Amino acid sequence: MSQEPEKEVQDEWIRLFLQHLATDRGASVYTQRNYKQALTELYRWWLGERKSAPDWKTLQRDDFRSYLRVLSRRNFSRAAIQLRFSAFRTFFKFLIRRGHAETTPIKNIILPKLERRLPKFLTAPQMLDLLNAPLKELERISKAAQENGHAKIDPTPYFCAVAILETIYSCGLRISELCGLQVADIDWNEQWVRVRGKGKKERVVPIGEPALTAIKNYWAKLSVVPTGTAPVFYSMAERESPLYPRIVQLRLKNYLAQAGLDPGITPHKLRHSYATHLLNAGADLRSVQELLGHAHLVTTQIYTHVSIERLKQAYEGAHPRAK
């Protein structure tokens, strides 16, 4: 017998909060999804323990300490616990601003510290292999089709893939920022792009000539060249709807495999590669922070550890007295 899906939690404050995330804060779909999941889990846990829906304005610090112990017993990772409490913290700030709570019960709760993991990234030669992969695949498939007498292969998706990869790497974009790019956001003469980041914050970032050329080559394959507020990248050539994240993830996985690289590398790892390559080439940390759209410098500083690790490896491999 198939298990029935759990019913949606009916809580007015959760509903209003999620609406606030989407409309007022311009939170990404991932943040909306994660925060909804965190609050839904907490709601259902409370309902199971106390046999009543939580009254948010009366919850105490000890209630969340109890929930923290529950998450630990369920072997949630430190990152998963941190994410949930980040959602709770933001939720209670929202309740306080709306006058539904006076204080936050999350304050002064000691959470498990995150493991410091250096971000994965592709080397410059690996990145070049990835950027070349779509047109190499097109050449291979076209040759096979010609030899077997099959219909000519439509090159549009392959040129689109090149343009997507070049743009992510050239501008260091988040996947949501890439999908949200509009034609009017590109200044072709000055070679910059207006990017809509987290929380509806806009920034301007340079875009290289290879990425601009790749976009032009992709548009040349379309029946109508997009203009104005049209998306830079379409989900399908024949349907003028914007690109969405799942398509980028699947295409990246395919071309990583084609290039002999780890197919588990995510689009965000290309952003890591962008930041690491800039720092390795001598860019200052503040500039990289602005290019990435990080609100806090500490978020960008993780990439300096990557660069230091690279220098240590070079030192240990070259210096006669390193070991």
C-alpha positions as CSV (number, residue, x, y, z in Angstrom):
1,M,0.0,0.0,0.0
2,S,1.5,3.4,-1.0
3,Q,2.0,5.9,1.8
4,E,-0.1,9.0,1.5
5,P,1.8,12.3,1.3
6,E,1.8,14.4,4.4
7,K,-0.6,17.3,4.4
8,E,0.6,20.8,4.1
9,V,1.1,22.5,7.4
10,Q,-1.7,25.1,8.0
11,D,0.0,27.8,10.0
12,E,-0.8,31.4,9.2
13,W,2.5,32.8,10.4
14,I,4.5,30.3,8.4
15,R,2.5,31.2,5.4
16,L,3.0,34.9,5.9
17,F,6.7,34.4,6.5
18,L,7.2,32.4,3.3
19,Q,5.3,35.0,1.4
20,H,7.6,37.7,2.9
21,L,10.7,35.7,1.8
22,A,9.4,35.5,-1.8
23,T,8.0,39.0,-2.3
24,D,9.8,41.4,0.2
25,R,13.2,39.8,0.5
26,G,13.5,38.2,-2.9
27,A,14.9,35.1,-1.4
28,S,16.0,32.3,-3.8
29,V,13.8,29.3,-4.4
30,Y,16.4,27.3,-2.5
31,T,16.1,29.5,0.6
32,Q,12.3,29.5,0.4
33,R,12.3,25.7,0.2
34,N,14.9,25.1,3.0
35,Y,13.2,27.5,5.4
36,K,9.8,26.1,4.7
37,Q,11.1,22.6,5.4
38,A,12.8,23.7,8.6
39,L,9.6,25.3,10.0
40,T,7.4,22.5,8.8
41,E,9.6,19.9,10.6
42,L,9.6,22.0,13.8
43,Y,5.8,22.4,13.6
44,R,5.2,18.7,13.2
45,W,7.6,17.8,16.0
46,W,5.9,20.2,18.3
47,L,2.5,18.9,17.3
48,G,3.6,15.3,18.0
49,E,5.2,16.2,21.3
50,R,2.6,18.6,22.7
51,K,-0.5,17.5,20.8
52,S,-1.2,21.1,19.8
53,A,0.1,23.6,17.3
54,P,2.9,25.8,18.4
55,D,2.1,29.3,19.7
56,W,5.1,31.1,18.4
57,K,5.0,34.0,20.8
58,T,5.2,31.8,23.9
59,L,8.0,29.5,22.8
60,Q,11.1,29.5,25.1
61,R,14.8,28.9,24.7
62,D,14.5,25.5,26.4
63,D,12.0,24.4,23.7
64,F,14.7,25.0,21.1
65,R,17.4,23.4,23.2
66,S,15.1,20.3,23.3
67,Y,14.7,20.4,19.6
68,L,18.4,20.8,19.1
69,R,19.0,17.6,21.1
70,V,16.4,15.8,18.9
71,L,18.2,16.9,15.7
72,S,21.5,15.7,17.2
73,R,20.0,12.3,18.1
74,R,18.7,12.0,14.6
75,N,22.3,12.4,13.3
76,F,21.6,15.6,11.4
77,S,24.9,17.1,10.1
78,R,26.2,20.3,11.7
79,A,25.4,22.1,8.5
80,A,21.8,20.9,8.5
81,I,21.4,22.0,12.1
82,Q,22.9,25.4,11.4
83,L,20.6,25.8,8.4
84,R,17.5,25.0,10.4
85,F,18.4,27.5,13.2
86,S,19.2,30.1,10.6
87,A,15.6,29.7,9.4
88,F,14.2,29.9,13.0
89,R,16.3,33.0,13.6
90,T,15.0,34.8,10.5
91,F,11.4,33.7,11.3
92,F,11.4,35.2,14.8
93,K,12.9,38.4,13.5
94,F,9.9,38.5,11.1
95,L,7.5,37.8,14.0
96,I,9.1,40.6,16.2
97,R,8.8,43.1,13.3
98,R,5.1,42.2,12.9
99,G,4.5,42.6,16.6
100,H,3.7,38.9,17.2
101,A,6.7,38.2,19.4
102,E,8.7,40.4,21.8
103,T,12.0,38.5,21.8
104,T,13.6,35.6,20.0
105,P,14.0,32.3,21.9
106,I,16.9,31.4,19.5
107,K,19.3,33.8,21.2
108,N,22.4,32.4,23.0
109,I,21.7,28.8,22.0
110,I,25.1,27.2,21.3
111,L,25.1,25.3,18.1
112,P,27.7,22.7,16.9
113,K,30.4,24.5,14.9
114,L,30.6,23.8,11.2
115,E,33.4,21.7,9.9
116,R,35.8,23.9,7.9
117,R,35.8,22.4,4.4
118,L,37.6,24.1,1.6
119,P,35.5,24.7,-1.5
120,K,36.1,22.4,-4.4
121,F,37.1,24.0,-7.7
122,L,38.4,23.2,-11.2
123,T,41.9,24.2,-12.2
124,A,42.3,26.6,-15.2
125,P,43.1,23.7,-17.6
126,Q,40.2,21.7,-16.3
127,M,37.9,24.7,-16.8
128,L,39.1,25.0,-20.4
129,D,38.3,21.3,-21.0
130,L,34.8,21.9,-19.7
131,L,34.2,25.0,-21.8
132,N,35.3,23.1,-24.9
133,A,33.2,20.0,-24.2
134,P,29.9,21.0,-25.8
135,L,31.3,21.8,-29.2
136,K,33.5,18.7,-29.1
137,E,30.3,16.6,-28.4
138,L,28.5,18.4,-31.3
139,E,31.4,17.6,-33.6
140,R,31.4,13.9,-32.6
141,I,27.6,13.5,-32.8
142,S,27.4,15.3,-36.2
143,K,30.1,13.1,-37.6
144,A,28.3,10.0,-36.5
145,A,25.0,11.2,-37.9
146,Q,26.6,12.0,-41.2
147,E,28.3,8.6,-41.4
148,N,25.0,6.8,-40.6
149,G,22.9,8.9,-43.0
150,H,20.8,10.5,-40.2
151,A,19.2,13.9,-40.1
152,K,21.5,16.9,-39.5
153,I,22.0,17.6,-35.8
154,D,20.5,20.9,-34.4
155,P,23.5,22.8,-33.0
156,T,21.5,25.3,-30.9
157,P,21.6,23.4,-27.5
158,Y,25.4,22.9,-27.8
159,F,26.0,26.6,-28.5
160,C,23.7,27.4,-25.7
161,A,25.7,25.2,-23.3
162,V,28.9,26.9,-24.3
163,A,27.3,30.3,-23.6
164,I,26.0,29.2,-20.3
165,L,29.3,27.8,-19.1
166,E,31.3,30.8,-20.4
167,T,29.0,33.2,-18.7
168,I,29.0,31.5,-15.3
169,Y,32.8,31.3,-15.3
170,S,33.3,34.8,-16.7
171,C,31.0,36.5,-14.2
172,G,31.1,34.2,-11.2
173,L,27.3,33.9,-11.2
174,R,25.0,32.0,-8.9
175,I,22.7,29.6,-10.9
176,S,19.6,31.7,-10.0
177,E,21.4,34.9,-11.3
178,L,22.3,33.2,-14.5
179,C,18.7,32.1,-15.1
180,G,17.4,35.6,-14.3
181,L,19.7,37.4,-16.8
182,Q,17.9,39.6,-19.3
183,V,19.1,40.9,-22.6
184,A,19.0,44.5,-21.4
185,D,21.3,43.6,-18.5
186,I,24.3,43.3,-20.9
187,D,26.3,46.3,-21.9
188,W,28.1,45.1,-24.9
189,N,30.3,48.2,-25.4
190,E,31.5,48.4,-21.8
191,Q,31.5,44.6,-21.3
192,W,29.6,44.4,-18.0
193,V,26.5,42.7,-16.8
194,R,23.9,43.9,-14.3
195,V,23.2,41.0,-11.9
196,R,20.2,40.5,-9.6
197,G,21.6,38.7,-6.6
198,K,20.2,37.6,-3.2
199,G,17.7,39.8,-1.5
200,K,17.0,41.7,-4.7
201,K,20.5,43.3,-4.5
202,E,21.9,44.4,-7.8
203,R,25.6,44.5,-8.7
204,V,27.6,45.1,-11.9
205,V,30.3,42.6,-12.9
206,P,32.6,42.5,-15.9
207,I,32.0,39.9,-18.7
208,G,34.8,38.7,-20.9
209,E,34.9,38.7,-24.7
210,P,34.8,34.9,-24.9
211,A,31.5,34.9,-23.0
212,L,30.0,37.7,-25.1
213,T,31.1,35.9,-28.3
214,A,29.5,32.7,-27.0
215,I,26.2,34.4,-26.4
216,K,26.2,36.0,-29.9
217,N,27.0,32.6,-31.4
218,Y,24.1,31.0,-29.5
219,W,21.7,33.8,-30.5
220,A,22.7,33.4,-34.1
221,K,21.2,29.8,-34.0
222,L,17.8,31.1,-32.7
223,S,15.0,31.9,-35.1
224,V,14.6,35.3,-33.4
225,V,17.3,37.2,-31.6
226,P,16.1,38.1,-28.1
227,T,15.8,41.7,-27.1
228,G,14.9,44.0,-24.2
229,T,13.6,42.1,-21.2
230,A,13.7,38.7,-22.9
231,P,15.9,36.1,-21.1
232,V,19.5,35.8,-22.3
233,F,19.1,32.0,-22.2
234,Y,16.0,30.0,-23.2
235,S,15.1,26.7,-21.7
236,M,14.4,25.4,-25.2
237,A,15.1,27.1,-28.5
238,E,11.5,26.7,-29.8
239,R,10.0,27.9,-26.5
240,E,11.0,31.4,-25.4
241,S,10.8,30.7,-21.7
242,P,13.7,31.4,-19.3
243,L,16.3,28.8,-18.5
244,Y,15.7,27.1,-15.1
245,P,18.3,25.7,-12.6
246,R,17.6,22.0,-13.2
247,I,18.5,22.3,-16.9
248,V,21.9,23.9,-16.0
249,Q,22.6,21.2,-13.5
250,L,21.9,18.4,-16.0
251,R,23.9,20.0,-18.8
252,L,26.8,20.6,-16.5
253,K,26.8,17.0,-15.3
254,N,26.8,15.8,-18.9
255,Y,29.7,18.0,-20.0
256,L,31.8,17.3,-16.9
257,A,31.6,13.6,-17.8
258,Q,32.4,14.4,-21.4
259,A,35.5,16.3,-20.3
260,G,36.6,13.5,-18.0
261,L,35.9,15.5,-14.9
262,D,33.9,14.7,-11.7
263,P,30.2,14.9,-12.7
264,G,29.3,15.6,-9.1
265,I,30.7,19.1,-9.4
266,T,27.8,21.6,-9.1
267,P,27.3,24.9,-10.9
268,H,28.2,26.6,-7.6
269,K,31.7,25.0,-7.9
270,L,32.2,27.0,-11.1
271,R,31.7,30.1,-9.0
272,H,34.3,28.7,-6.6
273,S,36.6,28.3,-9.5
274,Y,36.0,31.9,-10.6
275,A,36.9,33.3,-7.2
276,T,39.9,31.0,-6.7
277,H,41.4,31.8,-10.1
278,L,41.0,35.5,-9.5
279,L,42.8,35.4,-6.1
280,N,45.5,33.1,-7.5
281,A,46.1,35.7,-10.2
282,G,46.5,38.5,-7.6
283,A,43.1,40.0,-7.3
284,D,42.5,41.6,-3.9
285,L,39.9,40.1,-1.5
286,R,37.6,43.2,-1.4
287,S,37.3,43.2,-5.2
288,V,36.4,39.5,-5.2
289,Q,33.8,40.1,-2.5
290,E,32.1,42.8,-4.6
291,L,32.3,40.6,-7.8
292,L,30.7,37.7,-6.0
293,G,28.0,39.8,-4.3
294,H,28.9,38.7,-0.8
295,A,27.5,40.8,2.0
296,H,30.3,40.0,4.4
297,L,34.0,39.7,3.8
298,V,34.2,36.6,6.0
299,T,32.2,34.7,3.3
300,T,34.8,35.5,0.7
301,Q,37.8,34.7,3.0
302,I,37.3,30.9,2.6
303,Y,38.8,31.3,-0.9
304,T,42.1,32.7,0.6
305,H,42.5,29.3,2.3
306,V,42.3,27.6,-1.0
307,S,45.0,29.9,-2.4
308,I,47.2,29.3,0.7
309,E,46.7,25.5,0.3
310,R,47.9,25.8,-3.3
311,L,51.0,27.8,-2.2
312,K,51.8,25.3,0.5
313,Q,51.6,22.4,-2.0
314,A,53.9,24.3,-4.4
315,Y,56.3,25.0,-1.5
316,E,56.4,21.4,-0.3
317,G,56.9,20.1,-3.8
318,A,59.7,22.5,-4.7
319,H,61.6,23.6,-1.6
320,P,64.5,21.3,-0.7
321,R,64.0,21.9,3.0
322,A,60.2,21.8,3.1
323,K,60.1,18.3,4.7
